[in-house]
Amino acid sequence: MLQYKVVELSHVSDETIEEALNEWTQKGWKFDALQFAMRDGSRRPAMAFVVFTREEP
């Protein structure tokens, strides 16, 4: 059975994305997707969602 893990990042930077990727892949999760939520009138994302998957026996 495929399981999903969604990690919300309220502060979006290369460092926070890297930390989330390293933390959860070390725990056995595989990176699946990265989605940004944008603010109106801003070029910087307000938050990001990092999606991971893993097979559960």
N, C-alpha and C positions, 0 to 999 in steps of 0.2 A: 504494500500500500504506500502510495506517495504522500508524504507529509510536506506541508509548507510552513515556513517561518518568515514573518514580516517584521523588519526592524525599522522603526521610525526614527529619523534623525531630525531634531528640531533646529539644530545648528548645522548648516551644510558647508563643509569645506573638504578639501582633499584629505586632510588629516582625519576627520571624523568618518569619512567614507572608508578610508583605508583601515582604520581601527575596527569598524564593523565587519569588513570583509575578512580581516585576519582573525578576529575573535571567533566568528561563527564557522569559518572553514576549518579552523583548528578543532572545533567541536564536532566535526563530521558532516556539516551542512555544505551543500554545493550552491554556488552563486547561480541565480536564475535571471534576475532582472533588477533594474534600478529605475525608479520613477521619481521625477521631480514635481513638486507642487509650486507653482509660480505665484508671485504677488502681482496684483494689478499695478501697472506703472513702474515695475522694477524688472531689471534684467537678472537679478539674483534670485535663486529659488528660496522660498520661505521654509520648505522642509523637503526631505527626501525619504523614500521608502525603499529599502533594500530587501529583495525577496530571495529566499534560499529554499532549497528542497533537499529531501533525503528519502531513501527507501526504508520503510519500516517493515521488518519481517512479520 
